[in-house]
Amino acid sequence: NKIIFWVEVLAAMLPNFLLTIFVIWFAFRLSRLLRKSSDKYLQRFVQNDSVIKIGVSIVSYLIILIGFYVALGILKLDKIATTMVAGVGVVGLALSFAFQDLATNFISGVFMIIEKPFVVGDFIETGNYEGHIQTIGLRSVTVRTLDEQHIIIPSKEIFQNPIKNYNAGYARRIALNVGVSYGEDLEQVSEVSKQALANIPEINKNRPILVQYNEFGDSSINFALRFWVKRSDPLYFHEVRSKVIVGAFYSGVKFSN
């Protein structure tokens, strides 16, 4: 009698089992097709590959979860599915507190990828760190400093603090404090200073070179020498600044303390 009962139950549930298998297969198939076809389609609207991968992964997993939920409903196990979802929600809430920093870094990384405050190769300054961007991930950003040290900075530390991107601008102004003795001809000093800078190719000749006298010092008349360089990253900035000091020194201009 038990065998006959089991066979009758199996025969009654067989269509539902077959439909359940089809629903699960269809969910996985739809998820795979979404992963293959959405990349090319979404690239027309979104230029960031990382954002596309994250969005496609989330949608594909949602499709699979919905497929399993529908399959359990066909087998009349939807109450069990609801209980499992509630349990997963409680576990997820507990894990969210345990991995709060990880979640914050992940969300910060997603927003940075969307907003693009910098790209690989840019020289940035944030917090107590500065250097060239090596890699941009969801959890962290790798920065190569000027002394060739690699620093891994959590995404939230960059996203929640001011960022100075030196590559965002095409030029940068340098201001040097210069001093000449009281016996010098100030007009000639201005001309000599400008001529010393004119021979340096890194200086942007499309911007004016300014010589502006500021004050009477104890042993010199102090003025500011202001000019623009073609690039804004610090390494280039210091190289040009050094060349200007050398050029001004050999031109007879003394720099004040």
HELIX and SHEET records of a PDB file:
HELIX    1   1 LYS A    2  LEU A   42  1                                  41    
HELIX    2   2 ASP A   49  ILE A   74  1                                  26    
HELIX    3   3 ASP A   78  ALA A   98  1                                  21    
HELIX    4   4 GLN A  100  GLU A  115  1                                  16    
HELIX    5   5 SER A  155  PHE A  159  1                                   5    
HELIX    6   6 TYR A  166  ALA A  168  5                                   3    
HELIX    7   7 LEU A  186  ALA A  198  1                                  13    
HELIX    8   8 PRO A  234  TYR A  250  1                                  17    
SHEET    1   A 5 HIS A 150  PRO A 154  0                                        
SHEET    2   A 5 SER A 140  ARG A 144 -1                                        
SHEET    3   A 5 TYR A 129  ILE A 136 -1                                        
SHEET    4   A 5 PHE A 123  THR A 126 -1                                        
SHEET    5   A 5 ILE A 163  ASN A 165 -1                                        
SHEET    1   B 3 ARG A 172  VAL A 180  0                                        
SHEET    2   B 3 ILE A 221  VAL A 229 -1                                        
SHEET    3   B 3 LEU A 210  PHE A 216 -1                                        
END                                                                             
